[in-house]
Amino acid sequence: MINKGKEVYYMSWRDESTAIKADITDSEAYEKRIKKLKTVEVLYIDDFLKGSDTDADIRLAFEILNARYNDKRLRTVISSERDITELLERDEALGSRIYERAKGYTLRAPDSNWRLR
């Protein structure tokens, strides 16, 4: 995507979601930080909802992904240990948006960590 001239942004879910949630009381800082995630041409979210997630995590994920869902020009790449069934069970609105946009473009890796081989 970068070679095709697309604007790409890498988001480490755990790091950035923590920082964004910390900015929630400062609306200017919050909007500045989240606007990039909502509008960049290609967003790669790594380790999406890794570990235990809170309702605040789900609200944040929905805010970002719903904005991207509504703009068909934007592309989102998500890596996660959770499959679509788990995402749908956790939050149907969030999971269904991911499912609809990802149809035909998913890859389920074996349950082993390739870095340990």
N, C-alpha and C positions, 0 to 999 in steps of 0.2 A: 504494500500500500504506500509506503514511504517513497519507493522508487517510482510510483505512479503519480507522485506529487500530492498525495493526500496528507492532510494534517492529522497526525496520529498522537494519541496520548496514552501512556501507560499508567494505570492506577493499581497500586497495591491496596486491595480492599481494607485490610486490617489497619494499615497505617493511615490512609487518607480518611476512611470513615471515622476513625477516632478523632482526627484533627477537625473534621467538619462538624462533628457533634459537639466538640469543645467550643466551636465558634457560634453555636446556635443562639447565644444571648447577644452576640454582636452581629446584627443583621447585615451590616455592610460587608464585614469579613466573610460571613456565611455566603451571601449572594455572590461575592467575587470568586470564592473558591468553587462553589457548585455550578456557576454559569459555564465554566470551561467544560465540566463533565457533561452538561446537558447539550452543549453545542458543538464540540469538536467533531470533525468529520468521522474519525474512527477512534473509538474508545476501547482499549483493552483492559478489562477488569480481571486481575489475577487473584486467585484464592477467594472468590466471591462467597460471602457469608461463611467464611472459615471459622470453625469453632462454634461456640454457642452464640446465637444471635438474639438480640433484644427486639422489642417492638420498635425502638428507635432505629435500629439497623434496617428493619423491614420498611419503615416509613422513608428512610433515606434512600434505600434501594429503589423503592417505588417512585419517589420523586425524580430520581435520575433516569431510570429506565422508562418511565411513562413519558417524559419529555422526549426521549430518543425514539420511543415507539410511535409517537405522534408525528415525527418528522421522518418520513420514509427515505430521505436522502442520507441519513446518518447510519453508520454501521457500528455494531457493538460486538466485541469478541469477549467471551466470558470463559474463564477456567474456574472449575469448582469441583470439590469432592462430592457435591450433592448432585443427584440426577434430577431430571425434570419432575419425576413423581414426588420426590422429597420437597422440591420447591413449591409444587402445587398444593401439597398437604400443609406446608407452613403458611402460605398466603396465596390464595387462588388468583387474586387480581395480578399479583406480581408474576407468579408462575405462568399464568396463561399468556401474558404479554411476551415473556421470554419464549415460550413454546411456539406461539404464532409466528414470531419473527425468525425463529431458528429452524423451523421445519425444513428438513432436507440438508441441513448444514451442521449436524451434530456429530460428535465423535465420543464414544464411550471407551475409555482406556481400561485395560485390565486393572484389577484391584491392587496390583503391586506398585510400589514406588520404584520407578525406573532409575532413580538416582542411587538406589541401594544395590543395584546389580553390578 
